[in-house]
Amino acid sequence: MTPDEFRAARKAMGLTQTELAVELGMQLRQIQNLEKGTAELRRIHALAIERVTLAYAVGSGKPDIAGPLIRKDALAFADIA
């Protein structure tokens, strides 16, 4: 995941940087640095925002909020559940 993709995921949910920081249990400055690319965007960050976007997609009834990979995984899970 790139900083631009991270930012786009936040915006797709309609969250401010502050709101996303609260959702992820992070500091505002960390979110700002991840989006600017001045901090390393690690796999754990990508997994966390994917999980939050999935929750927002389900809650809002808007599946496009969740990225294609997490959407695919969720649909596969639904098939076996």
PyMOL commands that place a pseudoatom at each C-alpha (Angstrom):
pseudoatom trace, name=CA, resn=MET, resi=1, chain=A, elem=C, hetatm=0, pos=[0.000, 0.000, 0.000]
pseudoatom trace, name=CA, resn=THR, resi=2, chain=A, elem=C, hetatm=0, pos=[1.261, 3.440, -0.893]
pseudoatom trace, name=CA, resn=PRO, resi=3, chain=A, elem=C, hetatm=0, pos=[0.724, 6.664, 1.056]
pseudoatom trace, name=CA, resn=ASP, resi=4, chain=A, elem=C, hetatm=0, pos=[-1.733, 7.764, -1.660]
pseudoatom trace, name=CA, resn=GLU, resi=5, chain=A, elem=C, hetatm=0, pos=[-3.728, 4.533, -1.285]
pseudoatom trace, name=CA, resn=PHE, resi=6, chain=A, elem=C, hetatm=0, pos=[-3.733, 4.946, 2.493]
pseudoatom trace, name=CA, resn=ARG, resi=7, chain=A, elem=C, hetatm=0, pos=[-5.062, 8.506, 2.137]
pseudoatom trace, name=CA, resn=ALA, resi=8, chain=A, elem=C, hetatm=0, pos=[-7.643, 7.417, -0.446]
pseudoatom trace, name=CA, resn=ALA, resi=9, chain=A, elem=C, hetatm=0, pos=[-8.938, 4.715, 1.921]
pseudoatom trace, name=CA, resn=ARG, resi=10, chain=A, elem=C, hetatm=0, pos=[-9.382, 7.287, 4.683]
pseudoatom trace, name=CA, resn=LYS, resi=11, chain=A, elem=C, hetatm=0, pos=[-11.166, 9.676, 2.354]
pseudoatom trace, name=CA, resn=ALA, resi=12, chain=A, elem=C, hetatm=0, pos=[-13.414, 6.900, 1.003]
pseudoatom trace, name=CA, resn=MET, resi=13, chain=A, elem=C, hetatm=0, pos=[-14.659, 6.396, 4.556]
pseudoatom trace, name=CA, resn=GLY, resi=14, chain=A, elem=C, hetatm=0, pos=[-15.225, 10.139, 4.938]
pseudoatom trace, name=CA, resn=LEU, resi=15, chain=A, elem=C, hetatm=0, pos=[-12.871, 10.337, 7.926]
pseudoatom trace, name=CA, resn=THR, resi=16, chain=A, elem=C, hetatm=0, pos=[-10.545, 13.136, 8.919]
pseudoatom trace, name=CA, resn=GLN, resi=17, chain=A, elem=C, hetatm=0, pos=[-6.979, 12.282, 9.830]
pseudoatom trace, name=CA, resn=THR, resi=18, chain=A, elem=C, hetatm=0, pos=[-7.905, 12.783, 13.483]
pseudoatom trace, name=CA, resn=GLU, resi=19, chain=A, elem=C, hetatm=0, pos=[-10.865, 10.408, 13.226]
pseudoatom trace, name=CA, resn=LEU, resi=20, chain=A, elem=C, hetatm=0, pos=[-8.729, 7.752, 11.543]
pseudoatom trace, name=CA, resn=ALA, resi=21, chain=A, elem=C, hetatm=0, pos=[-6.084, 8.138, 14.228]
pseudoatom trace, name=CA, resn=VAL, resi=22, chain=A, elem=C, hetatm=0, pos=[-8.738, 7.404, 16.855]
pseudoatom trace, name=CA, resn=GLU, resi=23, chain=A, elem=C, hetatm=0, pos=[-10.038, 4.389, 14.890]
pseudoatom trace, name=CA, resn=LEU, resi=24, chain=A, elem=C, hetatm=0, pos=[-6.538, 2.934, 14.586]
pseudoatom trace, name=CA, resn=GLY, resi=25, chain=A, elem=C, hetatm=0, pos=[-5.360, 3.882, 18.071]
pseudoatom trace, name=CA, resn=MET, resi=26, chain=A, elem=C, hetatm=0, pos=[-2.617, 6.077, 16.657]
pseudoatom trace, name=CA, resn=GLN, resi=27, chain=A, elem=C, hetatm=0, pos=[-1.495, 9.659, 17.058]
pseudoatom trace, name=CA, resn=LEU, resi=28, chain=A, elem=C, hetatm=0, pos=[-2.566, 12.277, 14.522]
pseudoatom trace, name=CA, resn=ARG, resi=29, chain=A, elem=C, hetatm=0, pos=[1.066, 12.996, 13.656]
pseudoatom trace, name=CA, resn=GLN, resi=30, chain=A, elem=C, hetatm=0, pos=[1.598, 9.320, 12.749]
pseudoatom trace, name=CA, resn=ILE, resi=31, chain=A, elem=C, hetatm=0, pos=[-1.318, 9.402, 10.296]
pseudoatom trace, name=CA, resn=GLN, resi=32, chain=A, elem=C, hetatm=0, pos=[-0.030, 12.644, 8.791]
pseudoatom trace, name=CA, resn=ASN, resi=33, chain=A, elem=C, hetatm=0, pos=[3.451, 11.186, 8.344]
pseudoatom trace, name=CA, resn=LEU, resi=34, chain=A, elem=C, hetatm=0, pos=[2.119, 7.984, 6.779]
pseudoatom trace, name=CA, resn=GLU, resi=35, chain=A, elem=C, hetatm=0, pos=[0.059, 9.957, 4.280]
pseudoatom trace, name=CA, resn=LYS, resi=36, chain=A, elem=C, hetatm=0, pos=[2.954, 12.272, 3.433]
pseudoatom trace, name=CA, resn=GLY, resi=37, chain=A, elem=C, hetatm=0, pos=[5.299, 9.320, 3.011]
pseudoatom trace, name=CA, resn=THR, resi=38, chain=A, elem=C, hetatm=0, pos=[7.710, 10.593, 5.661]
pseudoatom trace, name=CA, resn=ALA, resi=39, chain=A, elem=C, hetatm=0, pos=[7.064, 7.514, 7.819]
pseudoatom trace, name=CA, resn=GLU, resi=40, chain=A, elem=C, hetatm=0, pos=[7.299, 3.930, 6.651]
pseudoatom trace, name=CA, resn=LEU, resi=41, chain=A, elem=C, hetatm=0, pos=[3.889, 2.520, 5.825]
pseudoatom trace, name=CA, resn=ARG, resi=42, chain=A, elem=C, hetatm=0, pos=[4.224, -0.988, 7.213]
pseudoatom trace, name=CA, resn=ARG, resi=43, chain=A, elem=C, hetatm=0, pos=[2.109, -4.026, 6.512]
pseudoatom trace, name=CA, resn=ILE, resi=44, chain=A, elem=C, hetatm=0, pos=[0.439, -3.639, 9.912]
pseudoatom trace, name=CA, resn=HIS, resi=45, chain=A, elem=C, hetatm=0, pos=[-0.809, -0.181, 8.872]
pseudoatom trace, name=CA, resn=ALA, resi=46, chain=A, elem=C, hetatm=0, pos=[-2.214, -1.552, 5.619]
pseudoatom trace, name=CA, resn=LEU, resi=47, chain=A, elem=C, hetatm=0, pos=[-3.922, -4.438, 7.411]
pseudoatom trace, name=CA, resn=ALA, resi=48, chain=A, elem=C, hetatm=0, pos=[-5.389, -2.101, 10.011]
pseudoatom trace, name=CA, resn=ILE, resi=49, chain=A, elem=C, hetatm=0, pos=[-6.871, 0.337, 7.521]
pseudoatom trace, name=CA, resn=GLU, resi=50, chain=A, elem=C, hetatm=0, pos=[-8.187, -2.530, 5.389]
pseudoatom trace, name=CA, resn=ARG, resi=51, chain=A, elem=C, hetatm=0, pos=[-10.009, -3.890, 8.434]
pseudoatom trace, name=CA, resn=VAL, resi=52, chain=A, elem=C, hetatm=0, pos=[-11.468, -0.484, 9.261]
pseudoatom trace, name=CA, resn=THR, resi=53, chain=A, elem=C, hetatm=0, pos=[-12.579, 0.079, 5.654]
pseudoatom trace, name=CA, resn=LEU, resi=54, chain=A, elem=C, hetatm=0, pos=[-14.290, -3.322, 5.682]
pseudoatom trace, name=CA, resn=ALA, resi=55, chain=A, elem=C, hetatm=0, pos=[-16.196, -2.398, 8.838]
pseudoatom trace, name=CA, resn=TYR, resi=56, chain=A, elem=C, hetatm=0, pos=[-17.227, 0.936, 7.303]
pseudoatom trace, name=CA, resn=ALA, resi=57, chain=A, elem=C, hetatm=0, pos=[-18.266, -0.788, 4.061]
pseudoatom trace, name=CA, resn=VAL, resi=58, chain=A, elem=C, hetatm=0, pos=[-20.475, -3.243, 5.929]
pseudoatom trace, name=CA, resn=GLY, resi=59, chain=A, elem=C, hetatm=0, pos=[-21.894, -0.576, 8.223]
pseudoatom trace, name=CA, resn=SER, resi=60, chain=A, elem=C, hetatm=0, pos=[-22.722, 1.817, 5.416]
pseudoatom trace, name=CA, resn=GLY, resi=61, chain=A, elem=C, hetatm=0, pos=[-23.864, -0.768, 2.890]
pseudoatom trace, name=CA, resn=LYS, resi=62, chain=A, elem=C, hetatm=0, pos=[-21.291, 0.602, 0.442]
pseudoatom trace, name=CA, resn=PRO, resi=63, chain=A, elem=C, hetatm=0, pos=[-18.978, -2.293, -0.517]
pseudoatom trace, name=CA, resn=ASP, resi=64, chain=A, elem=C, hetatm=0, pos=[-16.777, -0.101, -2.717]
pseudoatom trace, name=CA, resn=ILE, resi=65, chain=A, elem=C, hetatm=0, pos=[-15.353, 1.574, 0.386]
pseudoatom trace, name=CA, resn=ALA, resi=66, chain=A, elem=C, hetatm=0, pos=[-13.366, -1.593, 1.071]
pseudoatom trace, name=CA, resn=GLY, resi=67, chain=A, elem=C, hetatm=0, pos=[-10.461, -2.168, -1.279]
pseudoatom trace, name=CA, resn=PRO, resi=68, chain=A, elem=C, hetatm=0, pos=[-10.603, -4.971, -3.838]
pseudoatom trace, name=CA, resn=LEU, resi=69, chain=A, elem=C, hetatm=0, pos=[-8.353, -7.372, -1.917]
pseudoatom trace, name=CA, resn=ILE, resi=70, chain=A, elem=C, hetatm=0, pos=[-10.213, -7.154, 1.376]
pseudoatom trace, name=CA, resn=ARG, resi=71, chain=A, elem=C, hetatm=0, pos=[-13.530, -7.280, -0.480]
pseudoatom trace, name=CA, resn=LYS, resi=72, chain=A, elem=C, hetatm=0, pos=[-12.438, -10.488, -2.222]
pseudoatom trace, name=CA, resn=ASP, resi=73, chain=A, elem=C, hetatm=0, pos=[-11.383, -12.047, 1.079]
pseudoatom trace, name=CA, resn=ALA, resi=74, chain=A, elem=C, hetatm=0, pos=[-14.638, -11.043, 2.744]
pseudoatom trace, name=CA, resn=LEU, resi=75, chain=A, elem=C, hetatm=0, pos=[-16.707, -12.562, -0.045]
pseudoatom trace, name=CA, resn=ALA, resi=76, chain=A, elem=C, hetatm=0, pos=[-14.687, -15.772, 0.109]
pseudoatom trace, name=CA, resn=PHE, resi=77, chain=A, elem=C, hetatm=0, pos=[-15.256, -15.918, 3.857]
pseudoatom trace, name=CA, resn=ALA, resi=78, chain=A, elem=C, hetatm=0, pos=[-18.988, -15.336, 3.401]
pseudoatom trace, name=CA, resn=ASP, resi=79, chain=A, elem=C, hetatm=0, pos=[-19.116, -18.317, 1.056]
pseudoatom trace, name=CA, resn=ILE, resi=80, chain=A, elem=C, hetatm=0, pos=[-17.749, -20.657, 3.727]
pseudoatom trace, name=CA, resn=ALA, resi=81, chain=A, elem=C, hetatm=0, pos=[-19.563, -19.155, 6.719]
for i in range(1, 81): cmd.bond("trace and resi %d" % i, "trace and resi %d" % (i + 1))
show_as sticks, trace
zoom trace
